Each structure stands twice: as C-alpha cells, then as structure tokens.
C-alpha cells in the first residue's frame, strides 16, 4: 500500500475538517466569543425565575425573622415563668414553716 496512490473510491467522502466546519465547531468560534463578551439575552422565564428566587429569598428572610422573634418571646416568657416558679417555691416553703411553727406553738397535735 505504500506505493499505491489512493483512488477516488478509496478516499472518504468528507474529511474531519469538513465535518467540523459543517457541525459548526471551528466556524462558530468567533461567534461564540462574541456571544460570551455580550450580555446574555434573558428570556422572560429566566427573569421571572430570578424574581421568584428573589421573592423566595425575601420571604425566607421574613419567615426567619418572625421565627427568631417568636423564639425570643418564648425565651423571655420562659424566663419570667421560671422566676415566678422560684418565687412561689420560696413563698410555699415560708408558709410551710409558718404553719409548722404555729402548730408546734399551739400544741394542736398534742390534744
């Protein structure tokens, strides 16, 4: 085969370079670069999608703030209830001691 000259029937119909040009690989390189340099065109769906994401982000921030505020209120209420509980325990102990002293001093149990 080294000495033979290929005939027209032996050559492929299209070369790799021709297929690349037909497929738009090399020929469109300049157009691809110019498209990348320009601001990409935004369809209404993309714009709507970004607005929806922005709205969702705003809603998420508002919901997070509401939950944080609610948690703060619950924490404050819990602290107040603990203080009240401690105060009532002290008063209850005082009353128990008082009643015990009264009963001892009046000898109610001895009768």
Steps between C-alpha positions, in 0.01 A plus 500: 500500500789735547559526125137517400327828434150513645223522253186707533306197625750445784475856643238576761213712381563779752808578703507568873557869431196516275286322757620743768416797282162355415429426865583855595797415724774720357297732282294623795794573730492871421126514556534315831760746625286797400198344672700449819619860501149639456247502780303178467146547383254424773173344419190595698514159667854561628409847623186364665708222654742751651214713631343188646830407667534854631144490632562158654816634661313799640223273627757272660666796672165625630405154623840461667461837673149409613620167639793668676267760655259226608787306654613813687148553635475138610842520667400816688170344605682188618741712706210687661324173579816357660536810716135475602541130577807569717313776683201274562726221629656740750159625612376144530798403719441806715133411547585140585747616763247749637226237526739255660604760758137588576406140551799444724436809709129433545541132574222412262651161434532413870130529572 
